[in-house]
């Protein structure tokens, strides 16, 4: 299941960061690869980047970016498969709509 994250990191972002993340970053527990990468916004000495992964190892986005030389200032998962998390605060829950449940079942082919 793909997960989409927004990470705030110190800028500027080098042009090859997306390519490096997609090719794979060697971590202590194996190579981690991003499915997609984009720069959402760059402002002054900070940037907001979007990283899409299909795996869910512990702190994998934070570890990938830090291994690539970009300390993560802030990190938020914004989507989990077809479910958009919106402004859901950490530690809170919400009921899924019937449409979201159906999309999740379809995503895992059930």
BABAMAR-452362 format. One record per residue: z, x, y of N, C-alpha, C in turn; residue in three letters; residue number from 0. Coordinates in Angstrom, 2 decimals, m for minus. Layout:
! residues N
(r (Z; X; Y); (Z; X; Y); (Z; X; Y); 'ALA'; NUM)
...
//
This chain:
! residues 110
(r (0.00; 0.85; m1.18); (0.00; 0.00; 0.00); (0.00; 0.89; 1.24); 'UNK'; 0)
(r (m0.90; 0.63; 2.14); (m0.97; 1.45; 3.35); (0.15; 1.08; 4.31); 'UNK'; 1)
(r (0.65; 2.10; 4.96); (1.68; 1.94; 5.98); (1.18; 2.62; 7.24); 'UNK'; 2)
(r (1.37; 1.95; 8.38); (0.91; 2.50; 9.65); (2.13; 2.83; 10.51); 'UNK'; 3)
(r (2.12; 4.04; 11.06); (3.24; 4.52; 11.87); (2.76; 4.95; 13.25); 'UNK'; 4)
(r (3.61; 4.79; 14.24); (3.41; 5.39; 15.55); (4.48; 6.44; 15.73); 'UNK'; 5)
(r (4.08; 7.64; 16.12); (5.01; 8.74; 16.34); (4.82; 9.29; 17.74); 'UNK'; 6)
(r (5.93; 9.48; 18.44); (5.90; 10.12; 19.75); (6.19; 11.60; 19.52); 'UNK'; 7)
(r (5.29; 12.45; 19.98); (5.40; 13.90; 19.78); (5.11; 14.60; 21.10); 'UNK'; 8)
(r (5.55; 15.86; 21.23); (5.17; 16.63; 22.43); (3.66; 16.85; 22.46); 'UNK'; 9)
(r (3.08; 16.74; 23.61); (1.65; 16.95; 23.75); (1.38; 18.30; 24.38); 'UNK'; 10)
(r (0.15; 18.63; 24.58); (m1.06; 17.92; 24.17); (m1.33; 18.09; 22.68); 'UNK'; 11)
(r (m2.15; 17.20; 22.15); (m2.49; 17.21; 20.72); (m3.77; 18.02; 20.53); 'UNK'; 12)
(r (m3.75; 19.02; 19.63); (m4.97; 19.78; 19.37); (m6.04; 18.91; 18.70); 'UNK'; 13)
(r (m7.28; 19.24; 18.95); (m8.40; 18.44; 18.44); (m8.44; 18.39; 16.92); 'UNK'; 14)
(r (m7.91; 19.42; 16.25); (m8.03; 19.48; 14.79); (m6.84; 18.87; 14.04); 'UNK'; 15)
(r (m5.87; 18.29; 14.74); (m4.69; 17.77; 14.05); (m5.04; 16.66; 13.06); 'UNK'; 16)
(r (m5.89; 15.73; 13.46); (m6.29; 14.64; 12.56); (m6.96; 15.17; 11.30); 'UNK'; 17)
(r (m7.85; 16.13; 11.46); (m8.54; 16.73; 10.31); (m7.53; 17.40; 9.38); 'UNK'; 18)
(r (m6.59; 18.13; 9.95); (m5.58; 18.82; 9.14); (m4.73; 17.83; 8.36); 'UNK'; 19)
(r (m4.31; 16.74; 9.01); (m3.49; 15.74; 8.32); (m4.27; 15.03; 7.22); 'UNK'; 20)
(r (m5.54; 14.76; 7.45); (m6.37; 14.10; 6.44); (m6.67; 15.03; 5.26); 'UNK'; 21)
(r (m6.83; 16.32; 5.52); (m7.08; 17.28; 4.45); (m5.84; 17.49; 3.60); 'UNK'; 22)
(r (m4.68; 17.35; 4.21); (m3.43; 17.49; 3.48); (m2.55; 18.58; 4.04); 'UNK'; 23)
(r (m1.27; 18.28; 4.09); (m0.26; 19.22; 4.56); (0.63; 19.54; 3.37); 'UNK'; 24)
(r (0.83; 20.81; 3.12); (1.68; 21.25; 2.02); (3.15; 21.06; 2.41); 'UNK'; 25)
(r (3.86; 20.22; 1.66); (5.29; 20.00; 1.85); (6.02; 20.53; 0.62); 'UNK'; 26)
(r (7.33; 20.63; 0.69); (8.09; 21.19; m0.42); (7.96; 20.35; m1.69); 'UNK'; 27)
(r (7.62; 19.06; m1.56); (7.47; 18.20; m2.73); (6.00; 17.86; m3.01); 'UNK'; 28)
(r (5.08; 18.67; m2.52); (3.66; 18.48; m2.79); (2.85; 18.21; m1.54); 'UNK'; 29)
(r (1.56; 18.10; m1.73); (0.65; 17.86; m0.60); (0.72; 16.39; m0.19); 'UNK'; 30)
(r (0.76; 16.17; 1.12); (0.73; 14.81; 1.68); (m0.51; 14.71; 2.55); 'UNK'; 31)
(r (m1.27; 13.62; 2.36); (m2.50; 13.40; 3.11); (m2.44; 12.09; 3.88); 'UNK'; 32)
(r (m2.91; 12.13; 5.10); (m3.03; 10.92; 5.91); (m4.35; 10.24; 5.58); 'UNK'; 33)
(r (m4.33; 8.91; 5.52); (m5.56; 8.16; 5.33); (m6.33; 8.06; 6.65); 'UNK'; 34)
(r (m5.59; 7.99; 7.75); (m6.21; 7.90; 9.06); (m5.26; 8.48; 10.10); 'UNK'; 35)
(r (m5.84; 8.94; 11.20); (m5.06; 9.50; 12.29); (m5.79; 9.19; 13.59); 'UNK'; 36)
(r (m5.04; 8.82; 14.62); (m5.65; 8.65; 15.94); (m4.59; 8.89; 17.01); 'UNK'; 37)
(r (m5.07; 9.26; 18.17); (m4.20; 9.42; 19.33); (m4.22; 8.10; 20.07); 'UNK'; 38)
(r (m3.07; 7.46; 20.18); (m2.96; 6.17; 20.86); (m2.92; 6.40; 22.36); 'UNK'; 39)
(r (m2.11; 7.40; 22.78); (m1.93; 7.64; 24.21); (m1.42; 9.06; 24.42); 'UNK'; 40)
(r (m1.92; 9.71; 25.46); (m1.37; 11.00; 25.88); (m0.99; 10.85; 27.34); 'UNK'; 41)
(r (0.27; 11.23; 27.63); (0.75; 11.10; 29.01); (1.65; 12.30; 29.31); 'UNK'; 42)
(r (1.21; 13.15; 30.18); (1.99; 14.32; 30.53); (2.21; 15.22; 29.33); 'UNK'; 43)
(r (3.46; 15.50; 29.03); (3.80; 16.41; 27.93); (4.15; 15.67; 26.66); 'UNK'; 44)
(r (3.82; 14.38; 26.56); (4.08; 13.61; 25.34); (2.83; 12.86; 24.92); 'UNK'; 45)
(r (2.77; 12.59; 23.62); (1.64; 11.83; 23.08); (2.17; 10.83; 22.05); 'UNK'; 46)
(r (1.47; 9.72; 21.93); (1.76; 8.73; 20.92); (0.59; 8.76; 19.94); 'UNK'; 47)
(r (0.90; 9.06; 18.67); (m0.15; 9.15; 17.66); (0.08; 8.11; 16.58); 'UNK'; 48)
(r (m1.00; 7.70; 15.95); (m0.94; 6.73; 14.85); (m1.33; 7.44; 13.57); 'UNK'; 49)
(r (m0.49; 7.30; 12.55); (m0.74; 7.91; 11.25); (m0.69; 6.80; 10.21); 'UNK'; 50)
(r (m1.72; 6.74; 9.35); (m1.77; 5.75; 8.28); (m1.70; 6.50; 6.95); 'UNK'; 51)
(r (m0.76; 6.07; 6.10); (m0.55; 6.68; 4.79); (m0.52; 5.60; 3.72); 'UNK'; 52)
(r (m0.78; 5.99; 2.49); (m0.64; 5.05; 1.38); (0.53; 5.42; 0.48); 'UNK'; 53)
(r (1.21; 6.49; 0.81); (2.36; 6.89; 0.01); (3.64; 6.68; 0.81); 'UNK'; 54)
(r (4.77; 6.77; 0.16); (6.01; 6.47; 0.85); (7.14; 7.43; 0.53); 'UNK'; 55)
(r (6.84; 8.71; 0.47); (7.91; 9.68; 0.24); (8.85; 9.72; 1.44); 'UNK'; 56)
(r (10.06; 10.19; 1.19); (11.10; 10.21; 2.22); (10.67; 11.03; 3.43); 'UNK'; 57)
(r (10.69; 10.39; 4.60); (10.39; 11.04; 5.88); (9.05; 11.77; 5.88); 'UNK'; 58)
(r (8.07; 11.27; 5.15); (6.82; 12.00; 4.97); (6.05; 12.18; 6.27); 'UNK'; 59)
(r (6.01; 11.17; 7.13); (5.28; 11.31; 8.39); (5.95; 12.36; 9.27); 'UNK'; 60)
(r (7.25; 12.26; 9.38); (8.00; 13.23; 10.18); (7.80; 14.65; 9.65); 'UNK'; 61)
(r (7.87; 14.82; 8.34); (7.72; 16.15; 7.74); (6.30; 16.68; 7.91); 'UNK'; 62)
(r (5.29; 15.80; 7.76); (3.90; 16.24; 7.93); (3.65; 16.74; 9.35); 'UNK'; 63)
(r (4.07; 15.96; 10.33); (3.83; 16.33; 11.71); (4.60; 17.60; 12.08); 'UNK'; 64)
(r (5.83; 17.70; 11.61); (6.61; 18.90; 11.93); (6.03; 20.14; 11.26); 'UNK'; 65)
(r (5.52; 20.00; 10.04); (4.87; 21.13; 9.37); (3.60; 21.55; 10.12); 'UNK'; 66)
(r (2.95; 20.59; 10.77); (1.74; 20.88; 11.56); (2.09; 21.38; 12.96); 'UNK'; 67)
(r (3.39; 21.49; 13.26); (3.80; 22.05; 14.54); (4.13; 21.05; 15.62); 'UNK'; 68)
(r (4.36; 19.79; 15.25); (4.64; 18.75; 16.24); (5.94; 18.03; 15.89); 'UNK'; 69)
(r (7.01; 18.43; 16.59); (8.32; 17.81; 16.38); (8.24; 16.34; 16.76); 'UNK'; 70)
(r (8.75; 15.47; 15.91); (8.71; 14.03; 16.16); (9.90; 13.64; 17.04); 'UNK'; 71)
(r (9.60; 13.03; 18.18); (10.62; 12.56; 19.10); (11.08; 11.18; 18.68); 'UNK'; 72)
(r (10.13; 10.33; 18.32); (10.43; 8.95; 17.92); (9.39; 8.52; 16.91); 'UNK'; 73)
(r (9.81; 7.68; 15.96); (8.90; 7.26; 14.89); (9.17; 5.80; 14.55); 'UNK'; 74)
(r (8.11; 5.02; 14.41); (8.26; 3.61; 14.04); (7.15; 3.22; 13.09); 'UNK'; 75)
(r (7.51; 2.50; 12.02); (6.49; 1.91; 11.14); (6.09; 0.60; 11.81); 'UNK'; 76)
(r (4.80; 0.42; 12.03); (4.35; m0.78; 12.73); (3.65; m1.78; 11.82); 'UNK'; 77)
(r (3.17; m1.30; 10.66); (2.54; m2.20; 9.70); (2.87; m1.74; 8.29); 'UNK'; 78)
(r (3.00; m2.71; 7.41); (3.18; m2.44; 5.99); (2.13; m3.27; 5.27); 'UNK'; 79)
(r (1.04; m2.61; 4.88); (m0.08; m3.34; 4.30); (m0.59; m4.35; 5.33); 'UNK'; 80)
(r (m0.73; m5.60; 4.93); (m1.23; m6.61; 5.85); (m0.16; m7.19; 6.78); 'UNK'; 81)
(r (1.09; m6.78; 6.62); (2.19; m7.34; 7.42); (2.41; m6.48; 8.66); 'UNK'; 82)
(r (2.25; m7.12; 9.81); (2.50; m6.46; 11.09); (3.97; m6.66; 11.44); 'UNK'; 83)
(r (4.68; m5.56; 11.65); (6.13; m5.64; 11.86); (6.50; m6.01; 13.28); 'UNK'; 84)
(r (5.63; m5.78; 14.22); (5.91; m6.18; 15.60); (7.17; m5.54; 16.14); 'UNK'; 85)
(r (7.99; m6.32; 16.77); (9.21; m5.81; 17.41); (10.44; m6.00; 16.53); 'UNK'; 86)
(r (10.26; m6.04; 15.23); (11.39; m6.16; 14.32); (12.29; m4.94; 14.49); 'UNK'; 87)
(r (13.54; m5.18; 14.79); (14.48; m4.08; 15.01); (14.94; m3.49; 13.68); 'UNK'; 88)
(r (15.27; m2.20; 13.66); (15.77; m1.58; 12.43); (16.99; m2.32; 11.89); 'UNK'; 89)
(r (17.00; m2.53; 10.58); (18.13; m3.20; 9.94); (18.06; m4.71; 9.94); 'UNK'; 90)
(r (17.05; m5.28; 10.61); (16.92; m6.74; 10.62); (15.85; m7.16; 9.63); 'UNK'; 91)
(r (15.89; m8.42; 9.27); (14.91; m8.98; 8.35); (14.32; m10.24; 8.96); 'UNK'; 92)
(r (13.17; m10.61; 8.46); (12.56; m11.88; 8.85); (11.84; m12.44; 7.64); 'UNK'; 93)
(r (11.69; m13.74; 7.62); (10.97; m14.38; 6.52); (9.48; m14.13; 6.69); 'UNK'; 94)
(r (8.80; m13.87; 5.59); (7.35; m13.72; 5.64); (6.70; m15.09; 5.64); 'UNK'; 95)
(r (5.60; m15.20; 6.32); (4.84; m16.45; 6.29); (4.13; m16.56; 4.94); 'UNK'; 96)
(r (3.70; m17.75; 4.60); (2.94; m17.94; 3.36); (1.66; m17.10; 3.38); 'UNK'; 97)
(r (1.05; m17.01; 4.54); (m0.17; m16.20; 4.67); (0.13; m14.73; 4.37); 'UNK'; 98)
(r (1.24; m14.19; 4.92); (1.60; m12.80; 4.67); (1.90; m12.56; 3.20); 'UNK'; 99)
(r (2.58; m13.49; 2.55); (2.88; m13.36; 1.12); (1.58; m13.33; 0.33); 'UNK'; 100)
(r (0.67; m14.23; 0.66); (m0.63; m14.26; m0.03); (m1.41; m12.96; 0.18); 'UNK'; 101)
(r (m1.38; m12.44; 1.41); (m2.08; m11.19; 1.70); (m1.46; m10.02; 0.93); 'UNK'; 102)
(r (m0.14; m10.01; 0.80); (0.52; m8.95; 0.03); (0.14; m9.03; m1.44); 'UNK'; 103)
(r (0.15; m10.24; m2.00); (m0.27; m10.39; m3.40); (m1.72; m9.93; m3.58); 'UNK'; 104)
(r (m2.58; m10.31; m2.64); (m3.99; m9.90; m2.73); (m4.12; m8.37; m2.62); 'UNK'; 105)
(r (m3.29; m7.75; m1.77); (m3.36; m6.31; m1.58); (m3.00; m5.54; m2.84); 'UNK'; 106)
(r (m2.09; m6.10; m3.63); (m1.70; m5.43; m4.89); (m2.39; m6.05; m6.10); 'UNK'; 107)
(r (m3.38; m6.90; m5.82); (m4.24; m7.51; m6.84); (m3.46; m8.33; m7.85); 'UNK'; 108)
(r (m2.55; m9.18; m7.35); (m1.83; m10.13; m8.21); (m2.26; m11.54; m7.93); 'UNK'; 109)
//
